[in-house]
Amino acid sequence: MKKILPLFSYLFHPVFISVYAGMLYLYFNGNYFSSKEQFFVLLQITIMTVCLPVLFYLLLRSLKKIDSVMAFEVSQRKVPLLLQSFLLIVLLRQNITIERYFELHFFFLGALMSTLLALVLVFFKVKASLHQLAISSLTVFAFGLSVYHQIGGIYVLIFLVLINGFVASSRLEMEAHTPKELGIGLLLGMIPQLLLLRLWL
């Protein structure tokens, strides 16, 4: 089990969570969009939240500004979090608009709020688990979608709750975080999404 746990840190790395959220959104709303539009929605999200951050990570790695894709050190998180905030703003304004992708827009707005809060904490040398932040925000979003569409997404929710536990265990096993840092990440991910639920449920 100890050899398997680290896999969850990679499979559910924060950089992939936006794509998972897009897939979850289309799972609940697929009938409203053509296959072509679904493809382009996921493509836009992938470019903005996976491809560009990965390219920027490679640049920072070559400049020796960051040691690992996991960004273990608090001081190494400022630039990636700033970049992520900027890309989320662009995504919200240009691609995932409230008029066209209502629920998904609020997920990314919550993700932006969580990212900015994590960035603020960095300046106080407080380290939050970005993995836990990301997976907990996705879990709340899945709950909101199941309530909004009045569709029983109980199996999806059970799966995500279990994944929250596996991700937390993975981060502890890799000695990347303390329980306190996991708790902070959990709250940073959940609270903005819970607050925004009032606006779209």
Secondary structure, 3 states (H helix, E strand, C coil): CCCCHHHHHHHCCHHHHHHHHHHHHHHHHHHHCCHHHHHHHHHHHHHHHHHHHHHHHHHHHHCCCCCCCCCCCHHHCHHHHHHHHHHHHHHHHHHCCCCCCHHHHHHHHHHHHHHHHHHHHHHCCCCCCHHHHHHHHHHHHHHHHHHHCCCCCHHHHHHHHHHHHHHHHHHHHCCCCCHHHHHHHHHHHHHHHHHHHHHHC
